[in-house]
């Protein structure tokens, strides 16, 4: 199954088969998400610009998506995760991994709501509330306005 996935990847963009960066990115994303260019640069022993180019090519052929429109954090698309099936071994996310997803969002937006966090983290709204509370308790987020209820918003601390 994985071999077929990589063969299809190379058929969509032949240059991806000529560099190890794309394969390393996909391999990394089978276990951890998201990946950023500077992280891939270290893993693939390439420059950050080369790593960003590889991630961009994977995005253009529909295997990766940015967490946000201009974000430099990438994850597998839902269709890529589905095609890879059981090969994807995400472990339960830690608070640091949640922060790695929320931080790029807050680079683009002044604050985040429970509903926005739910969509971004791909969790239920109740789980998003727990995650945002944990990030607040860890000192990474602070309340904006009300501290209780559905309209609670968080900003970087």
ZADOTOR-184322 format. One record per residue (C-alpha): residue in one letter; x, y, z. Coordinates in nm, 3 decimals. Example, Ala and Ser with C-alpha at 12.3 -4.5 7.8 and 13.67 -1.06 7.14 Angstrom:
BEGIN
@r: A, X: 1.230, Y: -0.450, Z: 0.780
@r: S, X: 1.367, Y: -0.106, Z: 0.714
***
This chain:
BEGIN
@r: X, X: 0.000, Y: 0.000, Z: 0.000
@r: X, X: 0.275, Y: 0.248, Z: 0.091
@r: X, X: 0.478, Y: 0.159, Z: -0.218
@r: X, X: 0.175, Y: 0.228, Z: -0.437
@r: X, X: 0.125, Y: 0.562, Z: -0.258
@r: X, X: 0.484, Y: 0.669, Z: -0.333
@r: X, X: 0.461, Y: 0.544, Z: -0.693
@r: X, X: 0.147, Y: 0.754, Z: -0.741
@r: X, X: 0.322, Y: 1.052, Z: -0.580
@r: X, X: 0.612, Y: 1.025, Z: -0.824
@r: X, X: 0.373, Y: 0.981, Z: -1.118
@r: X, X: 0.209, Y: 1.315, Z: -1.027
@r: X, X: 0.542, Y: 1.496, Z: -1.000
@r: X, X: 0.855, Y: 1.319, Z: -1.122
@r: X, X: 1.086, Y: 1.558, Z: -0.938
@r: X, X: 0.954, Y: 1.428, Z: -0.604
@r: X, X: 1.110, Y: 1.089, Z: -0.679
@r: X, X: 1.447, Y: 1.251, Z: -0.738
@r: X, X: 1.482, Y: 1.393, Z: -0.388
@r: X, X: 1.458, Y: 1.220, Z: -0.054
@r: X, X: 1.296, Y: 1.524, Z: 0.110
@r: X, X: 0.944, Y: 1.435, Z: -0.005
@r: X, X: 0.976, Y: 1.075, Z: 0.108
@r: X, X: 1.122, Y: 1.184, Z: 0.442
@r: X, X: 0.837, Y: 1.433, Z: 0.489
@r: X, X: 0.571, Y: 1.169, Z: 0.426
@r: X, X: 0.751, Y: 0.918, Z: 0.649
@r: X, X: 0.768, Y: 1.177, Z: 0.928
@r: X, X: 0.399, Y: 1.262, Z: 0.886
@r: X, X: 0.305, Y: 0.896, Z: 0.927
@r: X, X: 0.404, Y: 0.933, Z: 1.293
@r: X, X: 0.400, Y: 1.305, Z: 1.376
@r: X, X: 0.205, Y: 1.606, Z: 1.260
@r: X, X: 0.257, Y: 1.880, Z: 1.157
@r: X, X: 0.590, Y: 1.928, Z: 0.983
@r: X, X: 0.757, Y: 2.262, Z: 0.917
@r: X, X: 1.027, Y: 2.339, Z: 0.657
@r: X, X: 1.298, Y: 2.394, Z: 0.918
@r: X, X: 1.220, Y: 2.052, Z: 1.069
@r: X, X: 1.228, Y: 1.880, Z: 0.729
@r: X, X: 1.551, Y: 2.062, Z: 0.644
@r: X, X: 1.722, Y: 1.898, Z: 0.941
@r: X, X: 1.572, Y: 1.554, Z: 0.871
@r: X, X: 1.655, Y: 1.561, Z: 0.498
@r: X, X: 1.985, Y: 1.751, Z: 0.533
@r: X, X: 1.863, Y: 2.023, Z: 0.297
@r: X, X: 1.824, Y: 2.397, Z: 0.324
@r: X, X: 1.496, Y: 2.530, Z: 0.464
@r: X, X: 1.421, Y: 2.673, Z: 0.118
@r: X, X: 1.467, Y: 2.328, Z: -0.042
@r: X, X: 1.248, Y: 2.175, Z: 0.227
@r: X, X: 0.976, Y: 2.434, Z: 0.171
@r: X, X: 0.991, Y: 2.364, Z: -0.203
@r: X, X: 0.942, Y: 1.990, Z: -0.142
@r: X, X: 0.651, Y: 2.056, Z: 0.095
@r: X, X: 0.501, Y: 2.295, Z: -0.159
@r: X, X: 0.521, Y: 2.033, Z: -0.433
@r: X, X: 0.350, Y: 1.779, Z: -0.206
@r: X, X: 0.082, Y: 2.037, Z: -0.136
@r: X, X: 0.032, Y: 2.111, Z: -0.509
@r: X, X: -0.033, Y: 1.743, Z: -0.586
@r: X, X: -0.283, Y: 1.716, Z: -0.302
@r: X, X: -0.092, Y: 1.508, Z: -0.047
@r: X, X: -0.029, Y: 1.785, Z: 0.207
@r: X, X: -0.224, Y: 2.083, Z: 0.326
@r: X, X: -0.123, Y: 2.387, Z: 0.524
@r: X, X: -0.277, Y: 2.423, Z: 0.866
@r: X, X: -0.369, Y: 2.778, Z: 0.762
@r: X, X: -0.363, Y: 2.959, Z: 0.429
@r: X, X: -0.010, Y: 3.101, Z: 0.456
@r: X, X: 0.115, Y: 2.884, Z: 0.740
@r: X, X: 0.446, Y: 2.701, Z: 0.719
@r: X, X: 0.302, Y: 2.404, Z: 0.908
@r: X, X: 0.190, Y: 2.113, Z: 0.689
@r: X, X: -0.008, Y: 1.794, Z: 0.751
@r: X, X: -0.135, Y: 1.507, Z: 0.537
@r: X, X: -0.463, Y: 1.578, Z: 0.362
@r: X, X: -0.762, Y: 1.366, Z: 0.470
@r: X, X: -0.749, Y: 1.182, Z: 0.136
@r: X, X: -0.377, Y: 1.106, Z: 0.178
@r: X, X: -0.438, Y: 0.977, Z: 0.532
@r: X, X: -0.720, Y: 0.760, Z: 0.400
@r: X, X: -0.503, Y: 0.618, Z: 0.120
@r: X, X: -0.222, Y: 0.544, Z: 0.362
@r: X, X: -0.469, Y: 0.374, Z: 0.597
@r: X, X: -0.316, Y: 0.176, Z: 0.881
@r: X, X: 0.033, Y: 0.305, Z: 0.803
@r: X, X: -0.054, Y: 0.632, Z: 0.977
@r: X, X: 0.039, Y: 0.591, Z: 1.342
@r: X, X: -0.044, Y: 0.918, Z: 1.510
@r: X, X: -0.011, Y: 0.886, Z: 1.881
@r: X, X: -0.223, Y: 1.080, Z: 2.122
@r: X, X: -0.122, Y: 1.444, Z: 2.096
@r: X, X: 0.056, Y: 1.610, Z: 2.382
@r: X, X: -0.005, Y: 1.967, Z: 2.488
@r: X, X: 0.316, Y: 2.066, Z: 2.307
@r: X, X: 0.188, Y: 1.915, Z: 1.984
@r: X, X: -0.142, Y: 2.100, Z: 2.024
@r: X, X: 0.053, Y: 2.420, Z: 2.079
@r: X, X: 0.246, Y: 2.350, Z: 1.758
@r: X, X: -0.089, Y: 2.359, Z: 1.575
@r: X, X: -0.244, Y: 2.653, Z: 1.762
@r: X, X: 0.065, Y: 2.878, Z: 1.747
@r: X, X: 0.063, Y: 2.918, Z: 1.365
@r: X, X: -0.308, Y: 3.001, Z: 1.382
@r: X, X: -0.236, Y: 3.275, Z: 1.634
@r: X, X: 0.039, Y: 3.409, Z: 1.406
@r: X, X: -0.239, Y: 3.494, Z: 1.159
@r: X, X: -0.529, Y: 3.573, Z: 1.397
@r: X, X: -0.547, Y: 3.778, Z: 1.719
@r: X, X: -0.728, Y: 3.503, Z: 1.912
@r: X, X: -0.893, Y: 3.161, Z: 1.885
@r: X, X: -1.232, Y: 3.024, Z: 1.988
@r: X, X: -1.336, Y: 2.675, Z: 2.087
@r: X, X: -1.501, Y: 2.620, Z: 1.747
@r: X, X: -1.192, Y: 2.738, Z: 1.558
@r: X, X: -0.970, Y: 2.516, Z: 1.772
@r: X, X: -1.205, Y: 2.223, Z: 1.713
@r: X, X: -1.170, Y: 2.257, Z: 1.334
@r: X, X: -0.796, Y: 2.323, Z: 1.348
@r: X, X: -0.714, Y: 2.031, Z: 1.580
@r: X, X: -0.975, Y: 1.799, Z: 1.427
@r: X, X: -1.132, Y: 1.724, Z: 1.765
@r: X, X: -1.478, Y: 1.769, Z: 1.918
@r: X, X: -1.566, Y: 2.111, Z: 2.064
@r: X, X: -1.559, Y: 1.962, Z: 2.414
@r: X, X: -1.207, Y: 1.826, Z: 2.358
@r: X, X: -1.103, Y: 2.163, Z: 2.210
@r: X, X: -1.220, Y: 2.332, Z: 2.531
@r: X, X: -1.003, Y: 2.094, Z: 2.736
@r: X, X: -0.702, Y: 2.161, Z: 2.512
@r: X, X: -0.745, Y: 2.539, Z: 2.525
@r: X, X: -0.780, Y: 2.522, Z: 2.903
@r: X, X: -0.462, Y: 2.313, Z: 2.927
@r: X, X: -0.279, Y: 2.566, Z: 2.708
@r: X, X: -0.408, Y: 2.845, Z: 2.933
@r: X, X: -0.299, Y: 2.655, Z: 3.245
@r: X, X: 0.047, Y: 2.606, Z: 3.093
@r: X, X: 0.083, Y: 2.982, Z: 3.049
@r: X, X: 0.071, Y: 2.980, Z: 2.668
@r: X, X: -0.279, Y: 3.128, Z: 2.630
@r: X, X: -0.482, Y: 3.385, Z: 2.819
@r: X, X: -0.856, Y: 3.457, Z: 2.819
@r: X, X: -0.991, Y: 3.742, Z: 2.610
@r: X, X: -1.300, Y: 3.892, Z: 2.773
@r: X, X: -1.530, Y: 3.640, Z: 2.938
@r: X, X: -1.369, Y: 3.346, Z: 3.112
@r: X, X: -1.670, Y: 3.114, Z: 3.094
@r: X, X: -1.927, Y: 3.008, Z: 2.838
@r: X, X: -1.934, Y: 2.943, Z: 2.464
@r: X, X: -1.799, Y: 3.284, Z: 2.365
@r: X, X: -1.466, Y: 3.242, Z: 2.544
@r: X, X: -1.171, Y: 3.336, Z: 2.326
@r: X, X: -0.800, Y: 3.293, Z: 2.390
@r: X, X: -0.494, Y: 3.494, Z: 2.284
@r: X, X: -0.122, Y: 3.429, Z: 2.327
@r: X, X: -0.013, Y: 3.492, Z: 2.686
***
